[in-house]
Amino acid sequence: MTTNPLTVLPLRAARWSATHPWRAIAAWLAFVVLAVGLASVVASVETEDADYRLGESGRADELVLEAGLDRPDSESVLITAADGDLDPEAAERTAARIADGMAGLEGVDAVAAPQWSPDRTALLVAVQLARDGEVDVDPLREVTAAAQAADPGLEIRQTGDVSLDEAIDERVADDLAAAEGISVPVTLVLMLVAFGALIAAGLPVLLAFTSVAATIGIMAPVTHLVPAEGTVTSMIVLIGMAVGVDYSLFYLKREREERAAGRTTLEAVEIAAQTSGHSILVSGGAVIASMTGLFVMGGATFNSLAVGAIIVVAVAVLGSITVLPALLVKLGRWVDRPRVPLLWRVNARIGRGGLSRRLLGPVVRRPGVALALSGVVVAALAAPALGLRTNAANLETLPASIPEVSTMRDLSAAFPAEGAAATVVVRADPAQQGRVSAALDDLERRAVATGDYVESGEEATTSADGRTTVLRIGMPYDEADERVNEALRDLRADLVPAAFEAVDAETAVGGGAAENLDYLDRQSDRLPLVIGFVLLLTFLMMLATFRSLPIALLSTALNLASVGVSFGFMVLVFQHGWGTDLLDFDTPGFVIDWLPLFVLVVLIGLSMDYHVFVVSRIREHLDAGLPARLAVQRGIADTAGVVTSAAAVMVSVFAIFATLSMLEMKMMGVGLSAAILLDATIIRLVMLPAALVLLGDRAWWPRRPAGPPDAVSGARPAPSLVRR
């Protein structure tokens, strides 16, 4: 018997589950119920603003907050004409009524005098909210709604810090619910097509769904160690449904193949455990290894996403090697019931690898030509990634279908600001206040003289203790303009040090644009480390699993090709605007900054799922004594149907996210679905076999075939599951 722990572990788990099926099923149900129950008794801890601070901008925020100079939340009511020209008297009457109604509400500190836009087409009522505690803006909305009802000739809309955040959170929740509602039936349909039987189709979906539910519950107590970022639940659903279905699919497909070859149910489960179970452990480990790369980048977002992904993959692996064998033993041949007549006949007629054998013929006969042509296609699709441009999400990346977003855009257009801005924070002894003020005046003059800054018209603000002073300097650029970063670097490196050369003070440059710059700098500094870390871990896993240096190197190269295709598609769609009408969005001209790294680690992890499955099958045939070329051809043909089904599940789930309204979800969905589609076809079914055929026996150096074939399955004989 093999002593490889990656084979022994799933085999022993399957043996126990198969011989104690009811215990295994009850244990899984108890685990899921307990995990889900955690979410109802343990409150989740969500990330706070302080968790996102980094670099100089983070220090600037801390200084401002400690001095009590941070700006409180505010709400704004925008009054415009419902149709035609705005009636000034009616607008001012309504604005005064709104101001009076909101002034006495709880949580409102002050209401500013109504302000006209420069072209007098809009009137603004600005409301400053209380600093302490969360403010309920529903009473403010009621005042706004009452004013609208009283004067239908006006269009009266409210937006602001609190109402905008609430609207975004609600839209994210709606999007997630829609994705969950669509992904489950779509996945079930795909499984029906793959198996032609209802029970067989339902098992992978059931295990994936319970894995996701259990993970969401487990995350509740875990967030007390690693606070949850707002998108982590979406990511758990995204990853959990993909890997949960795929792992069960691999296992179930192999068990059915062995039964069709004449094995008993127990024997079939054992062989599936020793082969597909081994592949599930390796591929699950590859996903987890990839996700740990996010910890190298660090930060609240990546730490939270990494923890959620690792847990859901681990839970999916656990379910696939424990409760699934128990269910298969209890169901026996009933797993193929009830059959869907048409689908069952089509599956039977096509047979295992029926279509792929025809497609593989030219690849195996002309591997050099196939590799060259597929390489050109992949290179062409990846080439746009060289122009990848990232930027932080902003108002323009939010869906205009959210009323508060649309109102905020109209408000910004009616009351234009200077654009991006830098906040200079100075901390010094109160006795130096005069020198600090003079230095800030000098700094503003120097900055304006460069042409990258404009006078903001705002006076510097000093804290009550005289220690901290804040000056805001505007820029004539939009925050997404590439010139903003260069202007900030110049301000930090040259202008501020020159102005404060003779002043003993601590300085920091912050603000929204500076936060974006610090994040981009951190990402550019650590991205090579993350890529190297992820590729090294997956390389070592492939080396340890297959004991072949060429296979490990080839796996790494194919992973990079998949990543290049993914980035290329994101650039074409979201920077250059391809398919904007189809996906219903306005191109921002950049990719949201955190997505490329996240897509990279997810894609490398998920693509390893079927890569490990395919290469393991080829290795089985080599161990059975087949020549390298024939082993590749048969291994690819045997697994092509499973790979196609697994990829179809991933692509469909990710494509659902591409249809959601939040642009971050769209980018994630497009990048992953396009890359998985190309990865499962051109890369793994053309480039991989072509490269392996060209390498021949050298692909498996220094390992050699291990033994004679088994008469039935073509694999090395496995020990019996039933104790003799």
N, C-alpha and C positions, 0 to 999 in steps of 0.2 A: 504494500500500500504506500502511496506517496506520503511524504512527511511535510510537504509544503503547507505552512499554516494557512495560506490563503485558499487552499483546497480543503484542508482538514476542517477548518472552522465552519464553512457552509455545509459540509457533509455531515458533521456532527449535529449541527443545528437542524438539518433536514431529518436526520435519523430520529432525533428526539421528538420533533414535531410530528413526523409521520407515525411514530409508534404511540404518541400521546396526543392525537389530533384535537380532542375536545379541550384538553388542558391548554394547548397552544392557542387555540381560537379564543378561549375564555381569557387567557393572559393578555392577548392583544386587545380585546375589547376593554378589559379593565384598564389597561395602559392608556388607551385613547380616551376613555371616559374620565379617568383621573387627570390626564393632561388638559382636556377641555375644561374640566372643573376648576383648574388652577386659575384660569382667566377670570372666573367669576368671584373668586375669593381673594386673589392677589391683584392689587391695582398696578397697572403698568406705569413705568416711569418714562416719560418722553424727554427728548432732548430739549435743552434750553439754549437761549442765545449765547450764554457763556461757553457752551460746549463747542461752538463753531469758531471761537476766537483763535487766531494764530498770527504769528509774526508781529510786525510793527503795528499793523492796524488793530490787532487784538489788544496790544498794550495801550494804544490810544483809547480804545473803548473802555478799558478798565479805569484809566485815569479820569475820563469823563464821567463814568458812573460813580466812582468814589467821590468826586467833587460835587455830585448832584447836578451836573450840567446837561445830563441827557435829556433829549426832547421827549415829552410825554406823548402817548398815543393821541391821535386826533381823528375826528370824523368830519366830513365835508358834505354839504348839501348844495348841489348844482341846480340852478334855476335857469331854464332856457325856454324858448317859445315852442309850444307843441306843434305849431304850424305857422309859417310866415315870419313876420318881424316880432320881436319881443316888445311887449308893452311895459315901458319902464315903471310906470306908476303901479301897475298890478304886481310886477316883480318885486318892487321895494316893499309893498304892503305885505306880500306873502313872506318875504325874507324877514321882515320885522316880527311877523306872527311866529315864524319858525324859531327865531332867536329867543323870543320871550318864552315859548313853550319848552325849549331845551335848557334854558338857563337855570331853571329850578329843579332839574332832574338829578337824581342821585348818581354820582360818578362823573358829573360834569363840573370841571373847575372854572371854565370861562368860555364865553361865546364872543367871538370877535365881531366887530361891526361889519355888515355886509359889504362885499368888495366887488366892484365892477371889473369885467375883463377890459383889456385895452380897446377893443372894438365895440364894447358895450352890447355884445350879443349874449352875454351870460352874467349871472350874478351868483356870488359864492358866499355861503355862510359857513365859517370855519368854527369847529367846536373842539376845545381842548379838554381831554379827559383826565381823570384823576391818575396820579402816578402810581399809587399803591393799590394792589389787588386787581382782579379781573373785573372789567366793567361790562355790564349787560347793556348792549346797544339796542335791544328790542324796544325799550321806551322811546328812544330817539327815532327809530323807524316808524313807530306809531305816530309821532308828531309829523314826520315827513309824509306819511300816507294820508293823514288827515288834511294836510295842506294841499296835497294833490287832489283829493276829493272835493275840496272847497273851491278850487280854481282849475277846472279841466283845460282851460286855455293855455296853461303853462305845463311844461314838462319838468317835474321835480324829482330828482334822483339823489340817493345817498350812497356814499362810499367812504372808505377810510381804512385806517390800520386794522381795526378790529373786524369790521364788517367784511373787508376784503379777505382777511385770513379765514374767517368763518365760511365764506362762500367757496374759497378754494378747497378747504377741508371737506366740505359737503360734496363738491364735484369729484374730488378724489375718491371719496367713499362710494359715490354713485357709479363712477367708472369701474371701481373694483368689483362692486356687486354685479355690474353688467358683464364684466370679463368672466367672473365665476359662473354666472348664469348661462353664458354662451359656451365657455370652454368645456364644461362637463358633457353636455349633449353632443357637441362636435367631436370630442374625443371618443365618446361611446359609438358614434357612427363610424369613425375610422377603425375602431376595434372590431365592429361588426364586419366591415369590409375585410379586415385582416384575417378574422377567424371564421366568419360565416355562421357563428353560433352565439346565442345571447349570453349564456353564462360565461363562456370563455371571454367574451367581449367585456362583460361587466366586472370581472375580477380585477383587471389592472386599474380600471377607473375607481373602483371601490377602495383599493389599497392606496392609490394616490390621494384620493379625497380624505381618507382617514389620516394619512401621513401629514397632510397640510393642516387639518384640524388639530391634530395633536401638537404640531409644532407651534401653531399660534397660541395654544394654551401654555406650552412650556416657556414661550418667550416672556410671559408675564413676570414670573420671578426672576428670569435672567436679566430683564431690563433694569433691575436694581443694581446690577453690576455693570452692564453696558446699556445706557439709555437707548430707547427705540427711536429711530429716525422715522419721519412721516411716511416714507415710501417702503418701509421694510415689509409690511404685510403684503403689498403688491408683489414684491420680489419673492416672498415665500410661496405665494400662489403660482407665480410664473415658473419658478424652479421646481417646486414640489410636484405640480401636475406633470411636468416634462419628465423628470427623472423617475417619479413614482410609477408612471405608466410604462416607461421604457424598461425599468428593471423587471417588473412583473411580466412584461411582454417577452423579454429574453428568456426568462425561466419557463414560462408557459409554453412558448413555441418549442423549446427543446424537449420538454416533457411530452408534448403531443407527437413530436417527430419520433421519439423513442417508442412510444406506444404503437404508433403506426408501423414501426419496424418489428413489432412482435413482442416487445417487452411488457412485463406486467406493470401495473401502476406504480408499485413500490420500486421496482427496478428503474422505471422511467424517471421517477422523482429523484432517485439517487444519482443517476447519470446527469440529470439537469443540475443537481446541487454541485456535483463535482466539476462541471464544465461551465454552465451559465452562472451558477452561484459564485464560482471563482471569478468570472468576468465582472459580475456585479460588485464584488468586494474591491477589485482593482479599479474599476471605473468610478465607483463611489469614492474611493481614496483619492483618485485623480481630481475629482470635482472639489473635494475638501482641500486638497493640497493647493489647487488653484485659488480657492477662496481665501486661504490664509495669506495670500499675497496682498489682500486688501489691508491686513494689519500692518504691513510694511509701509503703506501709504499713510495710515493713521487718520485721525479725525473722526468726528462723531458719525458722519454719514457712512464712511467705509467700515468702521468698526461694527456698526449696527447691522449693515447689510451682510458682512462676513459672518457674524454670529448666526443670523437667521438662516443663511444659505447652508452653513455647516450643519446646523441642527436638522433642517428639513431633509437634507441628503442622508444624514445618519439614520434618521427615522425611517426613510424610504428603504434603505438597505436592510435595516432590521426587519421590517415587515416582509420584504421579499425573500429573506432566507429563513424566516420562522413561520409566520402564519400562512404564507402562500403554500408551502409544502403540505401543511396540515389540511388546508382547504382542498388541494388537489387529491390527496389520499381519500378524504371523505366523499368527494364528488365522484372520483373515478372517471368512468367514461361519460358520466352525466355532464361533465364539463363541456362536452360537445353538443349539449342540448339546451333549449330547443334550437334546431337548425333553421336558418333563413334559407329556404330552398334555392333561390337564384344564386345568392352569394356563396353558398356551400358548393354548388355545382361548379361555379366559376373557379373557386379556389382549388377544387379537386382537379379540374381540367388543366389549369395552369401548372399545378404541381410545384414542388419546391424548386425554386430557381429557374422556372420555365422561361420567363422573359429574360432574366439576367444572363442565361447561358448564350442567348443569341447576341446580346449586347457585348458580352465579354469576348466573343470570338475575335473580332478585329483587334481588340486591345492586346490579347495574348499573342496573336499572330504578328502584330506590328507594334511591339511595346515602345520602341523608340519614337515612332511617329505619334502614337497616342500620347506619350508623355510630353512631347514637344508641343503638340497642338493644345492639349489641356493646360499646359504651362502658359502658353500665350494668352489663352482666354482668362485664366486667373490673374495674370499680370496686368492685363488690360482693365479688368474690373477693380483691381487693387490700386492702380496708378493714381486715381483721384485722391487717395488717402494722403499723398505727399503734400497736398494743399489743405490739409485739415486745419481748421481754425476753431478754437474753443473760446467760450465766454460764459460768464455766469448767467443763469436764468434771470429774466427781468420782466417788466410789465408787458413787453411785446411778445414774450414767449407764452403768456397765459392766454387761454381761449377767450375770444371776444364774446362768445355766447354767454359768459358769466356776466350778469348785469353790472355787478360792482366793478369788474374789469373794464367793461365798455365805458362806464361812467368815469372811471379814473383816467382813461385815455382821453376822453372828451374834456375832462377838467384840465389835464396837462396841456392839451392843445389850446384851450381858451385862456389859460393862465400860464404861458410858457416860462419855464425856468431857464437858467443859464446853460443847463446841460449837466455834465458830470462836475463833481466838486471834490476838493481835498479839504480835510479838516486837520488843521495844525493844532496840536495840543502841547502846551508848555507847562511844566511844573517847576517852580522855583520858590526860593524863600520870599515871603511877602515883602521883605525890605527891598527886593529887586524889581518890584512891580513896574516902576518907571522904566527901567532898562528893558524889561520884557516887552512893554508896550512899544517902545522905540524900535526894538528889534523886529517886532511883528509888522510895524509900518514899513520898515526897510525891506522885510521879506516880501510883503505884498507888492511894493514897487518893483523889486527885482523880478518877481514872478510875472507881473503884467508885462514887463519889458521884453520877456522872451516870446510873447505872442501866444503862448500856450495857456495863459490864464487871463481872466477878466476880473474887474472889480465886482465883488458880489453885492456891494451896497450895505453889507451887514457889519456892524461894529463887533470888535472882539468882546467876548463875554468872560467875566472873571468870577470865580467861586467866592462864596461869602468869606472864607478864610484868607482870601487873597493869594492862595498858593497855585491855583490852576487857572490857566487862561486858554480859551478856545477861539480860533479864528477860522472861518470858512472862506475858502478861495475858490471861485467858480472857474470853469473851463468852457471854451466855445465849442466843445465836442459832445456828441452823444456818448453815453457810458460804454457802448459797444464799439466805439471808434478805436482803432489800433493805436492812434496817437496819444490816447489817454495814458496808457502804461508808460510810454517813454517820458511823458510830461511828469508823471509821478516819480519815476526813477530819478529824473533830473532834480526834482524838488527835494527828494530825500538825500541824494548824494552830494549835491552842490549848493542849492539855494538855502536850505535850512541851516546847514553847518556854517555857511558864510555869514548869514545874518546873525547867528547866535555864537559866533566865535569868541566874543568877549563877555558872554553872559554865562554864569554858572547855573545851568538849567538842564532838565531832562526834557527832550522833545520827542514827539512821535507824530507821524502823519497817518491819519486814518480816514474813515468814510467808506461808503459803499464801493467806490471804484478802487480804493486801496485794498479793501478786503479781497476783491476779485484778483488784483495783482498778486497779493501774497499767496492766494490759493494757487494761481497759475505757476508762480515761481516754485512753490513747494511741490506741485505735481511734476513740473519739468525736472526738478532735482531728483525726485524719488522714483519717477516712472521707469528709468533704466534699471533701478534696483528691483522694482516690482516685476518687470518683465523677466529680468534675469533670474529672480527668485522662483517665479512660477514655472518658467521653462526648465530650470535646473531640477526642481522637484518632480515635475512630470517626466523629465528625462531619466532621472534616477529610478522612478517607479517603473517605467517601461524596461529599463535595464535590469532591474531586480526581478520583474515578472517574466520576461522572455529571455533573459541572460544573453542578450544580443546587442552589441554596440550599434550596428547598422540600423536595426529596427528602432532603437531609441533615438538615433539621430534623424531617421526618416520621419518618425512621429513628431518630433520637434519642428522639422521643416514644414510638414503639412499643417501643423497648428498655426504657424506663422502665416501661411498662405490663407487660411480661413480668416484670421484676424485682419489681414490686409483687405480681403473682399468685404468684410463687414464695415470697416472704416471707409472703404471706397464708396459703398452704397450710401452711408450716412452723409458723406460729403456731397454726392450727386443729388440726393433728395433734399437735404436740409440747408446746405450752403448754396447750391445752384438751382434749387427749386423744382427739380424733376418730380412730377406726380403730385404737385400741390393741390390740384383740383380733385384728383382721385382720393387723396387722404384728407382733404378739407382742412388746410392750414395755410397760414401765411409764413413764407420762409423767413427766418431770422437772419440768415446769412452766416450762421455759425452753428456748431454743435455744443450743446450744454456741457459745461466743463467736466463734470464728474462721470459722464456716461462712457467716454472711450475706455477708461480704465476698467469700469465695471463690466462693460461688454467684453473686453479682452479676457478677463479672468473667467467669466461665465462661459464664454464660447469655448475657451480651451478646455474647461472642465467638461462641458456637455458633449463636445465633439469626441472626447476620449471614450464616452460611453460605447458607441457602436464601433469605434476604432479598436478598442480592446476586444470587443466581441468578435469582430471580423478576424483580427490577427490571431486570436486564440483558436479559432476554428481552422485557420490555415496551419497553425502549429500542430493541431490534432492530426491533420492529414499527413504532415511531415513525420510525426512520431509513428504514424501507422505505416511508414515506409514508402509513401508516394514520392515521385520526383518533384522537385521544387516547382516547376511550371504547372504540373497537374494539381499539386496541392493548392497553389494559388487560385487556379481556375475553379476547382471544386469548392474551396473554402469561401470564395467570393459568391459563387452561385448559391451555396447552401444558406448563406446569411443575407443575401441581397433582399429577400422579402421582408425579413425582420428589420433590417436597416431602413428599408423604405418606409415600413409602418412606423418605426420609432421616429424617423425624421419627419414623417407626416404629422405625427402628434406634436412634436416640438414646433414645427413651422406653423401649424394651425393655432396653437396656443399663443405663440409670439405674434402672429399676424393679428390676432384679436386685440392685443395691446396696441398694435399700430393703428387701429381704428378708433381708439379712445380719444377724448378731447384734449387731455393734458399732453403738451408737446414732449415732455420728458418720457412719458409712456410710449408715445409714437416713435421717438428716436430709438428707444430700447427695442421696441417691437420690430421696426424696420431693420435695424442692424443685426439682430439675432436671427430673425426669420430668413432674411436673404442669405446670410452666411451659412446657416444650417442647410438650406436648400442646395446651395452650391457645394457645400462640404460633403453632403450625403450622396451627391451624384458625381460631379466632375472630380472632386478631390479624392474621395474614398473608393469610388467604383471605377475610376479611370487612372488617376495619377498613382494611387497606392498599388493596384495590381501591376500596372506597367513598370513601376520602379522595382517591385519585388521580382518580377519575371526577368528584368534586365540584370538584377543582382544575382539571381539564382541561389545556389547554396551559400554564397558569400553573405547573403542577407542575414543569415542566422549564426554568423561567427560570434563567439567561438563555440557555441553549443552545437550539438549534432543530434540527428533523429534518435529517438529513445527506444523504439521497439517495434514489434510486428503488429499488424492491424488485427482488430477484433472482427470476427466474421460478419457480424450484423451491422454494427454502427460505423466501422472504420476508425474507431477510437481505441485507445488502450483500455483493456478491461478494468472495470471498476469493482470494488468490493461490494458484496451484497449488503443492502440496507437492513435486511432482516437477520437478526442474530441466529446463528445456527447452533 
